[in-house]
Each structure stands twice: as structure tokens, then as C-alpha cells.
Amino acid sequence: MTANPVPFHLAFPVRDIDSTRRFYEETLGCSVGRQAERWVDFDFFGHQLSAHVSESAEVEAHNSVDGDAVPVRHFGAVLPWPRWEALADKLRQQGVEFLIPPRIRFQGEAGEQGTFFIRDPSGNALEFKSFKHPERLFSQG
């Protein structure tokens, strides 16, 4: 991982702006950037998310990853361990339903990580993960 990562930009489909804004702003704590009638930008842990209203729906595909049915199309953030735990606790307290509850994946392997998945109001899957050894983010084997 680089010392000063470059922020990424991701545009993704949503059903409506109001529920999307409430979820990303109030549930996840993202600040709102520019917005218009059919899109809104968020500061997503230092990265730019751009939610665009779309009427089309996509079929959800899954892959098996360490015993979980992981949605193929998903995005998220890699957080420091204490922040990952705090977010999981906050979401539990808010009654957010976990698609895949917080757990440790790949225990004892180079890629050992804490992970959980949730969905936003439009059904987009989000993964939040953390590594007790952040230098292993891109480790193989």
C-alpha cells in the first residue's frame, strides 16, 4: 500500500437520491459533496462516490469466498482495525441488517482480515474490511 494513496472515484446506480443520501450521510457518516436532481457525491472514507439514479435493475451474481456467498458487484473501504470495529458496532446499534455479519476471514493465512457486508437502500452491496497487519493487504498465499 502506498503512503499517500490516490483517491478513487466510483459512480454507481441507486433508486432514489433521498434514501441514498440518508444512508450514506447518516448511517455511514459520509459528507455530501456536489449534487443535482439525479446524482449526489459523497466523501467515502477519502474517496469520491457518485450515486446516480437509474431505473434499470441488474441480476446479482455471487462467488463463494471462505464459506460466504459474496456478491460479485460490491465496493467498500479498508479501514484501520479500531475504526472497522467501531463501524460494525455502530451499524449493529442502528439495527442495520448485515448481508454477511462481521467475521474474521482467512484465519491464520497471509490475507487474514475482518470483513462484513451490508446493502444500501438501493441494494448495492458494500464490504468493509480491515487487516491487523495492513502491509498484508496485497499478500499472496
Secondary structure as GFF3:
##gff-version 3
##sequence-region A 1 141
A	DSSP	beta_strand	9	14	.	.	.	ID=ss1
A	DSSP	alpha_helix	17	22	.	.	.	ID=ss2
A	DSSP	pi_helix	23	27	.	.	.	ID=ss3
A	DSSP	beta_strand	31	35	.	.	.	ID=ss4
A	DSSP	beta_strand	39	44	.	.	.	ID=ss5
A	DSSP	beta_strand	47	53	.	.	.	ID=ss6
A	DSSP	beta_strand	62	65	.	.	.	ID=ss7
A	DSSP	beta_strand	68	71	.	.	.	ID=ss8
A	DSSP	beta_strand	74	78	.	.	.	ID=ss9
A	DSSP	alpha_helix	81	93	.	.	.	ID=ss10
A	DSSP	beta_strand	98	105	.	.	.	ID=ss11
A	DSSP	beta_strand	113	119	.	.	.	ID=ss12
A	DSSP	beta_strand	125	130	.	.	.	ID=ss13
A	DSSP	three_ten_helix	134	136	.	.	.	ID=ss14
###
